[in-house]
Amino acid sequence: MKHVLKSRYRYPLFALGLFLIELGGLLLYFLKIPMYGVEIFAIIGFIIFLSSFLA
């Protein structure tokens, strides 16, 4: 399935997924957003991160 997306499209997805996970943690730490907001960032980031491996 790695032939569906070329590597130049997979690596930005990989970085975006990690960035969203980290952004959720930073928003929790600095802006004190509720935990469910962090969970949403983590779930979306993990799905994008996982899709970079599967695509």
N, C-alpha and C positions, 0 to 999 in steps of 0.2 A: 504494500500500500504506500510505500515511501515514494513511489513514482508519481503519485497524484500531485503533490506539491514539490516544487524544486526547493533546494536548500535556501535560496535567497528569500523565499516566502516563509519557510519554517522557522528560521532563526529570529525574525522579528516577533513571531507569535510566541516563541519561547520566552523572549525578553519581556514582552507585554504581560504574559501570564505571571512571571515573577514580580514584575513591577506592580501589578495590581495587588498581589498578596502583601508585598512590602508596604504599599500605600495604605492598605487597610490597617496595618499595625501602627504606622506613623500617625494616622488620623486618630486612632484610639489613644495613643500616647499624648499627642499634643493638643488635639481638639476635644478630647473626651467624648467622642461619638459613642452611641450605645453599642453593645456587643453584637447585636443582630446586624448592624451595619458592617461591622468587621467580618462577620460570617458571610455576608453577601459578597463582599470584596474577595474573600478567600475562596468561595465556591466558584465565582466567575473566573478568577485568576487561575484556579486549579483546572477548570474545564479548558481554558485556552492553553494552558501549559501542557495538559495531557493531549490536546488535539495537535500540538506541534510534534509530538512523538508518533501519533497515529496517522497523521496525514502524509 
